Amino acid sequence: MAEILNEINKVVLYLGERQKVTVEDIKKVCTKSIKSRIFDLIDAIAERKLDLALKLLNDMIILKEPLPKILFMIAKQLKQLLELKLLFSKGMDEKEVCSKMGLNPYAIKKMIRQSKCFSLEKLKSAVQEALDLDLSIKTGKINDRTAVEILICNLAAE
């Protein structure tokens, strides 16, 4: 709730004397949530737009998002894409998948589009790679930024 109030205050300050808020005003002033940014990052990866994916990562770093959190969110999104693909392969329809995964239809539709860019095997290996990189960070074998960049590069490579 505090985040929403903070965003509203930013818009009010930006508007000054103006009384009407536009979508452009909100886009200029408000900060996207980490979840929204991860969706954008996965979109860029799925579309094999490596430069954009790395720019989005850099933007999150500039906004002080902790790299372990970014890696966790990427891994979580990859796991959800894998789960979605597995549920559809079992013959479930979109409504059943929404219910089973506990997500809204908008998120499921976006994930369906993303999942079409990855094979089942690619998603399985990506989830494992994210886990392996997380372990490498925790054991000091690699720094967190390098680990996240490696994951993004490997995912966007094909």
Secondary structure, DSSP 8 states (H G I E B T S, - for coil): -HHHHHHHHHHHHHHTT-----HHHHHHH----HHHHHHHHHHHHHTT-HHHHHHHHHHHHHTT--HHHHHHHHHHHHHHHHHHHHHHHTT--HHHHHHHHT--HHHHHHHHHHHTTS-HHHHHHHHHHHHHHHHHHHTTSS-HHHHHHHHHHHHH--
